[in-house]
Amino acid sequence: MPARQRRIHGLPAELAAEFFGTMILILIGAGVVAQVVAGGIGDHDSIAWAWGFAVMLGIYVAGRVSGAHLNPAVSLALALYQGFAWRKVLPYVLAQTSGAFVGALIVRWNYAGIINKFDPGHTVKSQIIFSTLPGNGTLPVSDLAAFRDQIIGTAILVFLIMAITSIRSTPPLANLAPFIIGLLIVAIGMAWGTLDGYAINPARDFGPRLASYITGYSGAWRDQYGHLFFWVPIAGPLVGAVLGGGLFALFYQRNLPDEEDAEGAPQEPGRLPVEPPLGEHAAPSGDEDARISDGATTNQQTGVRHG
C-alpha cells in the first residue's frame, strides 16, 4: 500500500479548503447562468436550484477543514459574534475571492465560444453570467434599491446559517446541514433574486467580476446605467452580515438553552426535540471529535463554526 501522505495542518489547510470550496461554488453557479443566458438551456428555476447545489457541494468540500464559510460576509459575522479568530478573516477572504476568480476563469474559458456568439461586444447582456447588476441588467432598479436588497438578503442568509448550525439549537443530523443551507440559497434565489441577482457574497461577485474584466468585459465595474456598481455587492452583504448576525446573537442566541440545561429537561409540547445526551451516541474518536480552536467550536455535522 502507498505511504500515507503527510497532511497540511492549520491555517494553510483551511485556506486551501476555502479556495476549493468557493471555486466549486462558482464553477456550478456561474456555469448554470452561462448555460441559461448564453446557451438558452434552462430558466430561472435552473439557476436557483443549481446555486443551491453549488453552495451545498462547496460546503461538503470545505466543511471539515475550514468550516466552509465560502463568503467574506459569513467570516465577518462569525468573527463579530461567534468567536472566529480575527487574524483569519483577511486570509479567508483572500482565499475565497481567489477561488471565485479561478472558478470564473474556467467558466469563461469553457463557454467562450457560446458567449462570443451570443454577445460579441461583451456587454451587460452577458456580464450577468459573472457578476450581478441592478434588476439583472434589464429591469428598472436603482443602485440604491440593489444595495438595500443585498443588505436584506445577506441578513437573512447569515441569521439562518447561524440558526441552522448552532449546536445549541436543533442542528440537522447525519451531515445534512450543507443540504439544508443549499435549500436556503434556493429559497433566497426564488424570493430575493429580482433586484440584484442575490449575490449575498462579496467573493462570489468580485472574483468573477475581475475575471470577466481581464477577459474582455471592459465595463465590468459599471452597471447598465454607466454607474460604478461593483461596490454594491461588496458593501451590501457586509452590512447585511453585521445586521443578520447581530439580530441572531442579541435577540435569538441568548434564548437558546445551554447544552447542560437541555439534557434531561422535560420538553414542552410543540417544541423541537434536542439531541440525546452524548452517552446515547457512539463514542467519537480521532477526527470525529469536534475541533475546538480560537474560542470557536466546529460542529462536524454542519461545517460552520460557532456555538
C-alpha positions in Angstrom: 0.0 0.0 0.0 1.3 3.5 -0.7 2.6 5.5 2.2 0.1 7.8 3.8 0.6 11.4 2.6 1.5 14.0 5.1 -1.4 16.3 6.0 -1.3 20.0 5.8 -2.4 21.5 9.1 -3.5 24.8 10.5 -4.3 27.9 8.5 -2.8 26.8 5.2 -5.2 23.8 5.1 -8.1 26.0 6.0 -7.3 28.4 3.2 -7.0 25.6 0.7 -10.4 24.4 1.7 -11.9 27.9 1.4 -10.3 28.3 -2.0 -11.5 25.0 -3.5 -14.9 25.2 -1.8 -15.5 28.6 -3.3 -14.2 27.6 -6.7 -16.7 24.7 -6.8 -19.4 27.2 -5.8 -18.6 29.4 -8.9 -18.0 26.5 -11.3 -21.5 25.4 -10.8 -23.2 28.7 -10.1 -21.6 30.8 -12.9 -21.7 27.7 -15.1 -25.5 27.4 -14.9 -26.0 31.1 -15.6 -23.8 30.8 -18.7 -25.8 27.8 -19.8 -29.2 29.6 -19.3 -28.2 33.1 -20.5 -25.8 32.3 -23.4 -26.9 28.8 -24.3 -30.6 29.2 -23.9 -30.9 25.9 -21.9 -32.9 26.2 -18.7 -34.6 29.0 -16.9 -34.7 31.0 -13.6 -35.5 27.8 -11.6 -32.5 26.1 -13.1 -30.3 28.9 -11.8 -31.9 28.9 -8.3 -31.6 25.2 -7.8 -28.0 25.0 -9.3 -26.8 27.8 -7.0 -28.3 25.9 -4.1 -26.4 22.7 -5.1 -23.3 24.8 -5.7 -23.3 26.0 -2.1 -24.1 22.6 -0.7 -21.3 20.9 -2.6 -18.8 23.7 -1.7 -19.7 23.2 2.0 -19.2 19.4 1.7 -15.7 20.1 0.2 -14.5 22.6 2.8 -16.7 22.0 5.9 -14.5 19.5 7.8 -11.3 21.6 7.3 -12.2 25.3 7.4 -15.9 25.4 8.4 -16.8 26.3 4.8 -17.5 30.0 5.2 -17.1 30.5 1.4 -18.3 34.0 1.9 -16.5 37.1 3.4 -19.8 38.2 4.9 -20.1 34.9 6.8 -16.5 35.2 8.0 -17.1 38.7 9.2 -20.3 37.8 11.1 -18.6 34.8 12.8 -15.7 36.9 13.9 -18.0 39.6 15.2 -20.4 37.4 17.1 -19.2 33.8 17.4 -15.6 33.9 18.3 -14.0 33.2 15.0 -10.4 34.5 15.1 -9.9 37.9 13.6 -6.4 37.1 12.4 -8.0 34.6 10.0 -10.6 36.9 8.5 -8.5 38.5 5.8 -6.7 35.3 4.8 -10.1 33.6 4.5 -11.4 36.5 2.4 -8.4 36.4 0.0 -8.8 32.6 -0.3 -12.5 32.8 -1.0 -12.1 35.6 -3.6 -9.2 33.7 -5.3 -11.3 30.6 -5.6 -14.2 32.5 -7.1 -11.8 34.2 -9.5 -10.3 30.9 -10.7 -13.7 29.3 -11.0 -15.0 32.1 -13.1 -11.9 32.0 -15.4 -12.7 28.3 -16.0 -16.3 29.1 -16.8 -15.3 32.0 -19.1 -12.8 29.7 -20.9 -15.2 26.8 -21.3 -18.2 28.9 -22.5 -16.1 31.4 -24.6 -17.5 30.3 -28.0 -21.1 30.4 -26.9 -20.7 33.7 -25.1 -18.9 35.3 -28.1 -21.7 34.3 -30.4 -24.4 35.4 -28.0 -22.8 38.7 -27.1 -19.9 39.6 -29.3 -19.4 43.0 -27.7 -19.2 41.6 -24.2 -21.8 43.9 -22.8 -24.2 43.7 -19.8 -26.2 41.2 -21.9 -23.7 38.5 -20.9 -21.9 40.3 -18.0 -24.7 38.9 -15.8 -23.1 35.5 -16.1 -20.3 36.5 -13.9 -21.5 39.3 -11.6 -24.7 41.0 -10.6 -26.4 44.1 -12.0 -29.4 46.1 -10.7 -32.6 44.4 -12.0 -30.4 41.7 -13.5 -29.4 44.3 -16.2 -32.9 44.6 -17.6 -35.4 45.8 -15.0 -35.7 49.5 -13.9 -34.0 49.0 -10.5 -31.8 51.8 -9.0 -28.4 51.2 -7.4 -29.8 52.2 -4.0 -32.6 49.6 -4.3 -30.0 47.0 -5.2 -27.9 48.0 -2.2 -30.9 47.6 0.1 -31.7 44.3 -1.4 -28.2 43.0 -0.8 -28.4 44.1 2.9 -31.7 42.3 3.5 -30.8 39.2 1.5 -27.5 38.7 3.3 -29.0 39.4 6.7 -31.5 36.6 6.0 -28.7 34.3 4.9 -26.4 34.9 7.9 -29.2 34.8 10.5 -30.5 31.4 9.1 -27.0 29.9 8.8 -26.4 30.7 12.4 -29.8 29.2 13.4 -29.2 26.1 11.3 -25.7 25.4 12.5 -25.8 26.4 16.2 -25.1 23.4 18.4 -27.5 24.9 21.0 -30.3 25.0 18.6 -31.6 22.0 16.6 -28.8 21.4 14.0 -29.5 18.9 11.2 -28.1 15.5 11.9 -26.4 13.0 9.7 -24.3 15.7 8.0 -27.4 17.3 6.4 -26.6 20.9 7.3 -24.9 21.6 3.9 -28.1 20.3 2.2 -30.3 22.5 4.3 -28.1 25.5 3.7 -28.3 24.7 0.0 -32.1 24.8 0.2 -31.8 28.2 2.0 -29.9 29.5 -1.1 -32.6 28.2 -3.4 -35.2 29.9 -1.3 -33.3 33.2 -1.3 -32.8 32.9 -5.0 -36.5 32.3 -5.6 -37.6 35.2 -3.3 -34.8 37.8 -3.4 -33.3 37.4 -6.9 -35.0 40.3 -8.8 -33.4 43.5 -7.6 -29.7 42.4 -7.7 -29.4 38.7 -8.6 -28.8 37.7 -4.9 -25.0 38.0 -4.8 -25.1 38.0 -1.0 -21.4 37.2 -1.1 -18.6 39.7 -1.9 -16.2 37.0 -3.1 -18.9 35.4 -5.3 -19.3 38.8 -7.1 -15.9 40.5 -7.1 -13.8 37.4 -8.1 -15.9 36.7 -11.2 -16.2 40.4 -12.0 -12.4 40.7 -12.0 -12.2 37.6 -14.1 -14.6 39.0 -16.7 -12.8 42.3 -16.8 -9.5 40.8 -17.7 -11.1 38.6 -20.4 -12.8 41.3 -22.4 -15.6 42.9 -20.3 -14.3 46.5 -20.1 -17.5 47.7 -18.5 -17.5 45.1 -15.8 -17.2 47.6 -12.9 -20.3 49.5 -14.1 -24.0 48.8 -14.4 -26.3 49.3 -17.4 -26.7 52.9 -16.4 -22.9 53.6 -16.5 -22.7 53.9 -12.8 -19.8 52.4 -10.8 -21.6 49.4 -9.3 -19.0 46.8 -8.2 -19.1 48.2 -4.6 -22.8 47.4 -4.1 -22.5 43.5 -3.9 -19.5 44.0 -1.6 -20.7 46.6 0.8 -24.3 45.5 0.9 -23.5 41.9 2.0 -21.0 43.1 4.6 -23.6 45.4 6.2 -26.3 42.7 6.0 -24.0 40.2 7.7 -23.4 42.6 10.6 -27.2 43.1 10.9 -28.2 39.5 10.5 -25.5 38.2 12.8 -26.3 40.9 15.4 -30.0 40.0 15.3 -29.2 36.4 15.9 -26.7 37.0 18.7 -28.6 39.6 20.6 -32.2 38.5 20.2 -32.2 34.8 19.5 -29.0 33.0 20.6 -29.3 34.3 24.1 -32.7 32.5 24.4 -31.4 29.1 23.3 -30.9 26.6 26.1 -27.4 25.7 27.2 -26.4 22.2 26.4 -26.2 21.2 30.0 -29.6 22.7 30.7 -31.2 20.8 27.9 -30.1 17.4 28.9 -32.8 15.6 30.9 -35.1 18.6 30.9 -38.7 17.9 30.2 -39.8 19.2 26.8 -42.9 21.4 26.5 -45.4 20.2 23.9 -44.7 21.5 20.4 -41.0 22.2 20.9 -38.4 20.6 18.6 -36.6 17.8 20.5 -33.0 18.3 21.5 -30.2 15.8 20.7 -30.0 12.9 23.1 -27.2 13.1 25.7 -23.7 12.2 24.4 -23.8 8.9 26.2 -26.5 7.7 23.9 -24.3 8.2 20.8 -21.4 6.1 19.7 -18.3 7.5 21.2 -16.4 9.7 18.8 -12.8 9.2 18.1 -9.9 10.8 16.2 -11.1 13.2 13.5 -14.8 12.6 14.6 -14.3 14.9 17.6 -15.4 18.4 17.2 -12.3 20.6 16.8 -12.1 23.5 19.3 -9.8 26.4 18.5 -9.6 30.1 18.7 -12.6 30.1 21.1 -15.0 28.7 18.4 -16.3 25.2 18.0 -16.6 23.4 14.7 -19.8 21.4 14.5 -18.6 18.5 12.4 -22.2 17.8 11.2 -22.6 21.3 9.8 -19.2 22.8 9.0 -19.7 26.4 10.0 -18.0 27.2 13.3 -19.9 28.6 16.2 -21.5 27.7 19.5 
